[in-house]
Every structure is written in C-alpha cells, then in structure tokens.
Amino acid sequence: MAEQQKKGRPATGGAVLRQRVTDAITEAAFAELAEAGYARMSMEAVARRAGVGKAALYRRWSSKQAMIAELIRSRVTHTLPHTPSTGDLHSDLRELLATFRSQLANPLLARIWAGLLAEASHDDALAEGLYTGVTAPRRAAARTILQAAIDRGELPPGLDLDLGTDLLIAPLAFRVLVLQGSSDDEYLDTLTNAIEAALKAAVR
C-alpha cells in the first residue's frame, strides 16, 4: 500500500527541478534547430539559450545527434496517428489523411524538416532516430488500414503493402512540406479517391 502511494505521489524537489531543466533544454533545442538549422546548431548554443550549463545536456545525451533524435521521438510520441477503424476503406483513408495533414501543418515541422532530412542522408544516427520516432509509427498506421481492407475483401490480397503505404503518406507530405501547397478538405477528398483507386492497382 505504501509502495502504491509512493508511486502515485507527484514528483517534488530535485525531480521537479530536473524536469524543468529538461523542459527548458527541449524548448531551446527546437528553437535553435529552427533558427540555425541542424548543421550549425551546437550543444553550447542550446545550453546558452536554455540558461543551463553544457554539462546539463551531456548528462542527458552523449551528442547532438542523440539529443535531437530523442527529443523528436518524445515530441512525436504525443502526436502518433490514431489508426482509424471505421470498417470502410474510404473512410479510414480520409480520416488518416486528415490526421497526417494536421501534423504536417505544424509550423515548427515545416521549418526544421527539410534540414533534418538533408543531414540524415549522411548521418546514420540521426536517420535512425527520425525513422524510428517519426516514420515507422506512421507507416505502421497506414499498413494496418491496408491489411484490414485486404481482410475485408476491399483490396486485392496481392497488394504491395510497401507501395500502398507510400501512396498513403508520400503525396500529402510532398504537397505540404515541399510544395507548401493547399491541402484543404476538397483536396483531401480528391486525394482519398485517387489513393483508393491506385491501391486497387498496386498489385505485384
């Protein structure tokens, strides 16, 4: 009983202070990333912006790559897409695309994503962190929808699941992040129809 009360007791003292420092570092890291870009940001600059000593960063992360990968992973964990399960492929696609659109429209993401992708092309640790924390869970959500539609007979059993997953994610991401084009409800409706038709032809 005492152990349960201890576990349920809110953090106090040093734990609260450590969390406040971590929160300050997190906000400083994202601000620095947005302003300076990944290549030019440094642990020193993040520490200075957060108002802490550089040692506070290195107690938490061994390197800039480790820090950014973990912070992005923890940030996006709170925005992992709900996997629609309406029982209908069209409705599932439309709902998932709406969720992706709201996440892609995040101003911070728009400012940092291109630079992170460029750096990840020659930084294996960063690339792994981005894939694990950002890409993989979204591809898993898309794949779940496709498999459910196959099981219901709405999509052919020979569907190329990797290609199908690309179709659910890539067009919208390219439009929002690269072209910075409109993705209003009318566009999502049309995109949903196009993806649904393409999926039925995406058979090996």
URTA-V533793 format. One line per field, one symbol per residue. ss: DSSP state (H for helix, E for strand, - for the rest). phi: phi as a letter, one per 20 degrees, with the letter a starting at -180 (. if undefined). burial: # if it has 16 or more other ideal C-beta (glycine too) atoms within 10 Angstrom, else .. A space follows every 50 residues. Layout:
ss->???
phi->???
burial->???
//
This chain:
ss->-HHHHHHH-----HHHHHHHHHHHHHHHHHHHHHHH------HHHHHHHH ---HHHHH-----HHHHHHHHHHHHHH-----------HHHHHHHHHHHH HHHH--HHHHHHHHHHHHHH---HHHHHHHHHHHHHHHHHHHHHHHHHHH HH------E-HHHHHHHHHHHHHHHHHHH-----HHHHHHHHHHHHHHHH H-E-
phi->.ffffffefffclffffffffffffgffffffffeenffefcffffffff mcfgfffffecebfgfffgfffffffgfcfffefbenbggfffffffffg ffffffgfgffdfffffffffccfffgfffffedfgffffffffffffff fenecffegffffffgffdfgfffffeeelefcfffffffffffffffff dedf
burial->....................##.###.#######..##..#.#.###.## .#...##..##..##.######..##....#.##....#..######### #.##....#..##.##..##..#..##.##..##..###.######.### ...##...#.#..##.###..#..###.....#....#..##..##..#. .#..
//
